[in-house]
Amino acid sequence: MYKKGSSHSHEEYLRSVKNRNRAISIARVSLLMMVIILWELAAYFNLIDTFLTSSPSAIWKLFVEYSLHGKLYYHVGVSVAETMVGFLAGTILGLMVAIGLWWSNFWAKVLDPYLVILNSLPKTALAPIIIIWVGAGYSGIIVTAISISIVVTIMNMYDSFKSVDTDKIKLLNTFGATKFQVLKKLILPSSIPTLISTLKISIGLSWVGVIVGEFLVSKAGIGYLIVYGGQVFKLDIVMMGVVVLALISALMYKIISVIENRFIPWKEQ
């Protein structure tokens, strides 16, 4: 009887979790649809200036036009490729530096104030200098994306490494584990939740770096589309670029969330 009751209670709990998640999804979609409908109605009844704000129907028509001619796929492909390279490079380099700081307490203390200073610097304002140093091309845009995301990755992961239970480290040392074994068996596995959270932040920062770089020097990409639309006073193009950017960013964030649920299943609930 106890087992049956326990099983029934567990099923009820799982059902309540599913119902809550379903309600959240419905509320999200409903909120988005309400905003789109109100925006379209305001444009239709001339409550807003469509020259400045465009409208969902105008954005959709432009989206279909650019898609049929293949222009949109080209610009999206360029921006996604730049973002993924900058995101992966920033994550890998940041993780390697964080491991190095954990490995050497001396250098961690030496570099700590410099990391704080680098984190406080406005990297987007430094983008023109970075592009001049590296080159006015894809390399400059990618390095800009890396420079924005790498410091956050270093600081988050290093803080996570330091917060691992010292008693567990002492226990492994007692059994003769080397520093590399401690890193492999304890430090890195314990820091997976922090790594996933850092990935969510880094993907957004990488997009910021890419768009800023494209504003300055690119001849292709979503950032280029937005700048071009502003230069020729076609705000429909600007708004379409912003909407496409939001959709792609949301998709990448969702992919990372799926990875999070794979490695940290309890977070899903």
ABEGO torsion letter per residue (X at the ends): XAAAAAAAAAAAAAAAAAAAAAAAAAAAAAAAAAAAAAAAAAAAAGABBAAAAEBAAAAAAAAAAAAAAGAAAAAAAAAAAAAAAAAAAAAAAAAAAAAAAAABAAAAAAAAAAAAAAAABBAAAAAAAAAAAAEBBAAAAAAAAAAAAAAAAAAAAAAAAAABBAAAAAAAAAAGBBAAAAAAAAAAAAAAAAAAAAAAAAAAAAAAAAAAAAAAABABEAAAAAAAAAAAGBAAAAAAAAAAAAAAAAAAAAAAAAAAAAABAAAAX
